[in-house]
Amino acid sequence: MSDTATENRPGDRERVQLHSAVIRFAGDSGDGMQLTGDRFTTQSALAGNDLATLPDFPAEIRAPAGTLAGVSSFQLHFSDKDIHTPGDAPDVLVAMNPAALMKHHEALKPGGTLILNTDAFTERNLQKAGYEDDPREDGSLTDFQVHEVPITDLTVRALEGHIERGELNKKEAERCKNMLALGLVSWMFSRSVDETEEWLRSKFRSKPEIADANVEALRAGWNYGETTEAFVFHYEVKAAKLPPGRYRNITGNQAVAYGLIAASVRSKLPLFYGSYPITPASDILHELAKQKNFGVQTFQAEDEIAAIGSVIGASFGGSLSVTASSGPGIALKTEAMGLAVATELPMIIVNVMRGGPSTGLPTKTEQSDLFQVLHGRNGEAPIPVVAAESPADGFDAAIEAARIALTYRTPVVLLSDGYLANSAEPWLLPDVDGLPDLTQVFEFTTESNSDNGFQPYLRDPETLARPWALPGTPGLEHRIGGLEKDDGSGHISYDPVNHHAMTQVRHDRVHRIADDLAPLAVDDPSGQADVLVVGWGSTSGPIRAACEQLREKGRDVARVHLRHLSPLPNDLDDLLRSYETVVCPENNMGQLSILLRARTLVDIKGYHRVTGQPFASDELADVIEQHGFGEQA
């Protein structure tokens, strides 16, 4: 925590003004840590802070209680200035059991605050977490400010009346302990809990006794902080100076969903979403299913192949059609993605990447599907690829994917990942009228385009897009399918010259997208940098934060972030060649680095890590310092 001033008020605890803070809640997957973090995030947003979050939870529905495998955590970075990451290391760690302490205490900053639920530190729980000795007694926590709080016992005592009246049993009362922890941390950081109380009463309005119990536990946590002498300080992080406007918190999956709805509204096309549930993409389906008031049609298919089949059919029928999955599901969709290329119909395939291969790490993040979406189809089957760079950016990325799909009559892959999907940040609500007018980028064909009858593969000379004719339009009957088509007529063709020509035009159509892209925006404040950092996707925030750290040290470093990965921007080659050193960090084994080396022959300095976690800004600052300046930061 970085403090600015200390206020001493008569009768008050010392209040320290902070620029920013990072808090991590950790406990068993049944302890409600995701809910606790989400509510503290909402409180921080209402206080006007800029923020970024990092939920982290096990893939198992219910891992064994008290074990490392069952630990769930939620990290929040909030600040009075613009921030780009959920924080490298927590200033405060709330550990609800020994397993949470074992898994996360090494991440806590030296001198950081550690709040332990001492009621969970039984001999059995210590053994399950892998402790031979009690860490509270063996000196291993001396680097931290340790607060031992009997969170479970305090919760039960606060709810004794509910237990005596038979409204709750003891086990049910203990489940409210996450609210007591939330109340305590809310007091520590001068956060109002009024909104959380309202939320609890709304969520449990059909069970008022549960609502009352959670509210009382929340207040008990606040009051404990206010009355105990264990906490010498409490803190305040003032509102950030963000651009004026109306904000809301948004996750990456929500942003993608809203971007798809916006693209539907701005194109005046009905939105059809066909998918099969898969972590971490399922929340897009959940969000869109709530939005029937926008005419959204959602279809939960019996499998991944049926899902993309429905999307191809919906596109043929004139919808803005979308499917989403993660790497394993994209593998199953591959054949139909090739069919979409052959039929030249507009659609969007969202890939929310997760750790692989195979089932891999379902709830962790990775950028390892880039090669899959670029090349993972039989034959020459090019598909444009765009990538979101932050949770809120999923909105704009979805609209851009729709623009390309409709303009060039092609399937488009939109890449997100597990980190972006589940993390949240403030989102400035856009002016809807200022969004791209997608009715201007396409039109349905209503009349024959040739004296010889309708030619479904005659092309627009600029975009090379073929006509989009709705089924049932008189005189525009035509075939679609996976067999090669004759250029123009669309009849099945095995002619070798025609096959080469059709293959060439499908490639050229994708490459023409690059002619329509704005020049790359290079962040090079001094204009004197010899080191350029290239990123894509969710590396944007850590790279930006790392570059800002280095500039504060007097290092001239530039950065550029790629939204379009196929085709790559036309001005990328010259840009990379204009810097002495180019560094490319990726959460994979160097997939973009390989592509850039092959295309430009520039010796890209790659940095690759696949731990299931996003990069830390300090980590990347060290890497850039080493590669670009020959020494560690």
Disulfide bonds with the S-S distance in Angstrom:
none
